[in-house]
């Protein structure tokens, strides 16, 4: 890695931490974003001349904090409003003492702020990409296949909602965590599925990077391990998902020799963590299904009875028509296409599957197999 790449990697890793810490301190996401950008711009001027400092995160934090304080001093009314917000945040969750030489990793609070239930579901993934992934508004718009202007309005609206609703910049308490964590995991997973559907490895890898951060911040949460394991196991097949001309290759027809065995090994280890210690969550079950696919030598030797059993568990947890569709396909592999087709016919009236392409693909495949 050359010096330019090294500096870029520092910015990528530190930006989310810096933004989260500043949002927590000043209670304003706009201000935090602006001074974070200014600190990075200052580093781009200083570091090529003076070298990257031993503690780049602390350098960026000191620079950004000074810029924020200077701005507040120039705008007393703005400062007064932020002081009220900060006092409220401190009463809700007083900050833990931090050694002066360490920059606290407060990205967890930003995860939960971006995925707050008060925000529309469509905004949560966009905010997560913008503020934790560090993508520009244009890049986020491209990820969600909407015009730049639409995404800019969506992000502005979400930030205004955070401010007006006084959504606190804090991680939930232990009692709140089970209720709030699924929103965070869904926001990260939506980023991955967008990348998977669009065959954009960069977007899928960004979701995996964010899940790794969550795993470090919440090591005891088995569903975090399940989500990360699921994404690794699916992403391990990326090189085999397209043919020479870019056409999609279904799982049954993929060259399994092209699957990434290192990712499969890591993902399988996380599956074991996610399934150990009590009843599994949805991501743990999905990751176990993915692991069964990945460990099989081919479609014929896949453990379809076990996969159907896991889909039974997952359907009880989620009651999702899409899960029911996947279960029907697994039943067809276990019991024959007639059994699967009967289940698909039962699902045909579901509004969620009416315009869902994979439903028609699955039905067409079973009809083909029945000739």
C-alpha positions in Angstrom: 0.0 0.0 0.0 1.5 3.4 -1.1 1.4 6.5 1.0 -1.7 7.9 -0.8 -3.6 4.6 -0.1 -2.4 4.7 3.5 -3.7 8.2 4.1 -7.0 7.3 2.3 -7.4 4.2 4.6 -6.8 6.4 7.7 -9.6 8.8 6.5 -11.9 6.0 5.8 -11.4 4.3 9.2 -11.4 7.5 11.2 -14.2 9.5 9.5 -17.0 7.5 11.1 -15.5 7.6 14.5 -14.8 11.3 14.3 -18.3 12.1 13.0 -19.9 10.1 15.8 -17.8 11.6 18.6 -18.5 15.2 17.3 -22.2 14.5 16.9 -22.3 13.2 20.5 -20.4 16.2 21.8 -22.3 18.9 20.0 -25.6 17.3 19.4 -25.8 18.5 15.7 -25.2 16.2 12.7 -24.8 19.0 10.2 -22.1 20.7 12.3 -20.3 17.5 13.0 -20.3 16.6 9.3 -19.0 20.1 8.3 -16.1 20.2 10.7 -15.2 16.6 10.0 -14.8 17.5 6.4 -12.8 20.6 7.3 -10.5 18.5 9.5 -9.9 16.1 6.7 -9.2 18.9 4.2 -6.7 20.4 6.7 -5.0 17.0 7.0 -4.7 16.8 3.2 -2.8 20.0 3.3 -0.6 19.3 6.4 0.1 15.5 6.2 1.9 15.4 2.8 4.3 18.0 4.2 4.7 17.0 7.8 3.9 13.3 7.5 1.0 11.3 9.0 1.0 11.9 12.8 1.4 9.0 15.2 -2.2 9.3 16.3 -4.1 10.5 13.2 -7.5 10.1 14.8 -6.6 12.4 17.7 -5.1 14.9 15.3 -8.3 15.0 13.3 -10.5 15.2 16.5 -8.5 18.2 17.8 -8.7 20.0 14.5 -12.4 19.4 14.1 -13.2 20.3 17.7 -11.4 23.6 17.3 -13.3 24.4 14.1 -16.6 23.6 15.8 -15.8 25.8 18.8 -14.7 28.7 16.5 -18.0 28.4 14.6 -20.1 28.3 17.8 -18.3 31.4 19.1 -19.2 33.3 16.0 -22.9 32.3 16.3 -24.1 32.7 19.9 -27.7 31.8 19.2 -26.6 28.6 17.5 -24.4 27.9 20.4 -27.2 28.4 22.9 -29.5 26.0 21.0 -26.8 23.4 20.8 -26.0 23.8 24.5 -29.6 22.8 25.3 -29.5 19.8 23.1 -26.1 18.7 24.6 -27.4 19.1 28.1 -30.4 16.9 27.3 -28.1 14.3 25.7 -25.8 14.3 28.7 -28.7 13.7 31.1 -29.9 10.8 29.0 -26.5 9.1 28.7 -23.6 10.8 30.5 -20.4 10.2 28.6 -17.9 7.7 30.2 -14.5 9.2 31.1 -12.0 8.7 28.3 -8.2 8.9 28.7 -7.0 12.1 27.0 -4.8 10.2 24.5 -7.6 8.1 23.2 -10.4 8.9 20.7 -13.5 7.0 21.9 -15.2 4.8 19.3 -18.7 6.2 19.4 -19.8 4.8 16.0 -22.3 2.6 17.8 -24.4 5.7 18.8 -24.3 6.8 15.1 -25.5 3.4 14.0 -28.5 3.6 16.3 -29.2 7.3 15.4 -29.2 6.5 11.6 -31.4 3.5 12.1 -33.8 5.1 14.7 -37.4 3.8 14.4 -38.6 7.4 14.1 -37.0 7.6 10.7 -38.6 6.1 7.5 -37.1 2.7 6.7 -36.0 3.9 3.3 -33.9 6.6 4.9 -32.0 4.4 7.4 -29.8 2.6 4.9 -29.0 5.9 3.1 -28.0 7.6 6.3 -25.9 4.7 7.4 -24.0 4.8 4.0 -23.6 8.5 4.1 -22.3 9.0 7.7 -20.8 5.6 8.6 -19.7 4.5 5.2 -18.5 7.9 4.2 -20.1 7.8 0.7 -21.0 11.0 -1.0 -24.6 11.8 -1.7 -24.0 11.0 -5.3 -22.6 7.6 -4.4 -25.5 6.9 -2.1 -28.0 7.9 -4.8 -26.3 5.5 -7.2 -26.4 2.7 -4.6 -30.2 3.1 -4.3 -30.8 3.8 -8.0 -32.4 7.2 -7.4 -31.4 10.7 -8.8 -28.9 12.7 -6.8 -31.5 15.4 -6.1 -33.9 12.8 -4.7 -31.2 11.4 -2.4 -30.1 14.8 -1.3 -33.6 15.7 -0.3 -34.0 12.4 1.5 -30.8 12.9 3.6 -31.7 16.5 4.4 -35.2 15.4 5.5 -33.8 12.7 7.7 -31.3 15.0 9.3 -34.1 17.5 10.0 -36.2 14.8 11.5 -33.3 13.9 13.9 -33.0 17.5 14.9 -36.7 18.3 15.2 -37.6 15.0 17.0 -34.5 15.5 19.2 -33.4 12.0 18.6 -30.5 11.5 21.0 -27.0 10.7 19.9 -26.6 7.7 22.1 -26.5 3.9 22.0 -29.5 2.3 23.7 -29.4 0.8 27.1 -29.2 -2.9 27.7 -32.9 -3.1 28.1 -33.6 -1.2 24.8 -31.0 -3.1 22.8 -33.2 -6.1 21.7 -35.8 -3.8 20.4 -33.5 -1.4 18.6 -30.7 -3.7 17.2 -32.9 -5.3 14.4 -33.3 -1.8 12.8 -29.5 -1.3 12.7 -28.9 -4.8 11.3 -31.6 -4.3 8.7 -30.1 -1.0 7.6 -26.7 -2.7 7.1 -28.3 -5.7 5.4 -30.3 -3.5 3.0 -27.0 -2.0 1.9 -25.6 -5.5 1.2 -28.7 -6.6 -0.7 -28.6 -3.5 -2.8 -25.0 -4.3 -3.7 -25.9 -8.0 -4.3 -28.8 -7.2 -6.6 -26.9 -4.7 -8.6 -23.8 -6.9 -8.7 -21.8 -4.1 -7.1 -19.0 -5.7 -5.0 -17.9 -2.4 -3.6 -21.3 -1.8 -2.0 -21.6 -5.3 -0.6 -18.0 -5.0 0.8 -19.0 -1.7 2.5 -21.9 -3.4 4.2 -19.5 -6.2 5.4 -17.1 -3.5 6.7 -19.9 -1.9 8.6 -20.9 -5.3 10.0 -17.3 -5.9 11.1 -17.4 -2.6 13.0 -20.7 -3.6 14.7 -19.1 -7.0 15.6 -16.2 -5.2 17.3 -18.6 -2.9 19.2 -21.1 -5.5 20.1 -19.1 -8.8 20.5 -21.7 -10.5 22.7 -24.6 -10.0 20.3 -25.1 -13.3 18.4 -27.4 -11.7 15.7 -24.5 -9.4 14.8 -22.3 -12.5 14.3 -25.2 -14.1 12.3 -25.5 -11.1 10.0 -21.8 -10.8 9.3 -21.6 -14.6 8.8 -24.5 -14.5 6.3 -23.0 -11.7 4.3 -19.6 -13.4 4.2 -21.0 -16.7 3.0 -23.1 -15.1 0.3 -20.3 -12.7 -0.8 -17.9 -15.7 -1.0 -19.8 -16.7 -4.2 -19.4 -13.4 -5.9 -16.9 -14.5 -8.6 -19.1 -17.3 -9.7 -22.4 -15.3 -9.9 -21.8 -14.0 -13.5 -20.8 -15.7 -16.7 -18.2 -14.5 -19.3 -20.7 -12.0 -20.8 -21.9 -10.7 -17.5 -25.1 -12.9 -17.5 -26.3 -14.0 -14.0 -25.5 -17.6 -13.0 -27.9 -19.3 -10.6 -26.6 -21.1 -7.6 -27.3 -24.5 -9.1 -25.0 -23.8 -12.1 -22.2 -21.9 -10.3 -18.6 -23.2 -10.5 -18.1 -23.9 -6.8 -14.3 -24.0 -7.3 -14.5 -20.2 -7.7 -16.0 -19.7 -4.3 -13.8 -17.9 -1.8 -12.9 -20.6 0.8 -11.4 -18.1 3.2 -14.6 -16.1 3.5 -16.6 -19.4 3.8 -14.4 -20.5 6.7 -14.7 -17.2 8.5 -18.5 -17.1 7.8 -19.0 -20.7 9.1 -17.1 -19.9 12.3 -19.5 -16.9 12.9 -22.5 -19.2 12.2 -21.4 -21.4 15.1 -21.2 -18.3 17.3 -24.6 -17.1 16.2 -26.3 -20.5 16.9 -24.7 -21.1 20.3 -26.2 -19.9 23.6 -30.0 -20.0 23.2 -32.7 -19.8 20.6 -31.3 -18.4 17.3 -32.4 -15.1 15.7 -33.4 -14.7 12.0 -29.8 -13.8 10.8 -28.4 -16.8 12.6 -30.8 -19.1 10.9 -30.2 -17.5 7.5 -26.5 -17.8 7.9 -26.9 -21.5 8.8 -28.8 -22.0 5.6 -26.1 -20.2 3.6 -23.5 -22.4 5.3 -25.2 -25.6 4.2 -25.2 -24.4 0.6 -21.6 -23.5 0.8 -20.3 -26.7 2.3 -22.1 -28.9 -0.3 -20.1 -30.2 -3.2 -23.0 -29.7 -5.6 -26.8 -29.3 -5.6 -27.4 -33.0 -5.5 -25.5 -33.5 -2.2 -26.9 -30.4 -0.5 -28.7 -31.3 2.8 -32.1 -30.2 1.6 -34.0 -31.8 4.6 -32.0 -29.7 7.0 -32.4 -26.6 4.9 -36.2 -27.1 4.9 -36.1 -27.5 8.6 -34.2 -24.3 9.0 -36.7 -22.5 6.8 -39.4 -23.7 9.0 -37.7 -22.1 12.0 -37.1 -18.9 10.0 -40.7 -18.7 8.8 -41.9 -19.0 12.4 -39.6 -16.1 13.3 -40.4 -13.7 10.4 -43.7 -14.8 8.8 -42.3 -13.5 5.5 -43.7 -14.5 2.1 -40.2 -14.3 0.7 -39.0 -16.8 3.2 -42.0 -19.0 2.4 -41.0 -18.7 -1.3 -37.4 -19.9 -0.5 -38.8 -22.7 1.6 -41.0 -23.8 -1.3 -37.9 -24.0 -3.5 -36.1 -26.1 -0.9 -39.1 -28.4 -0.5 -39.1 -28.9 -4.3 -35.4 -30.0 -4.1 -36.3 -32.4 -1.2 -39.6 -33.8 -2.4 -39.8 -33.0 -6.1 -41.1 -30.1 -8.2 -44.8 -31.0 -7.8 -44.6 -30.4 -4.1 -42.8 -27.1 -4.5 -45.2 -25.9 -7.2 -48.2 -26.6 -4.9 -46.6 -24.4 -2.3 -45.9 -21.6 -4.8 -49.5 -21.7 -5.9 -50.6 -21.1 -2.3 -48.3 -18.0 -2.3 -49.4 -16.6 -5.6 -52.0 -14.2 -4.0 -49.4 -12.6 -1.7 -49.1 -8.8 -2.4 -45.4 -8.9 -1.6 -44.8 -11.5 -4.3 -47.0 -10.1 -7.0 -44.2 -8.2 -8.7 -41.3 -10.1 -7.2 -39.2 -11.4 -10.0 -37.6 -14.4 -8.1 -41.1 -15.8 -7.6 -41.7 -16.0 -11.3 -38.2 -17.4 -11.9 -38.8 -20.1 -9.3 -42.2 -21.0 -10.7 -40.8 -21.2 -14.3 -37.9 -23.4 -13.2 -40.3 -25.9 -11.5 -42.5 -25.9 -14.6 -39.5 -26.6 -16.7 -38.5 -29.5 -14.5 -42.0 -30.9 -14.8 -41.7 -30.5 -18.6 
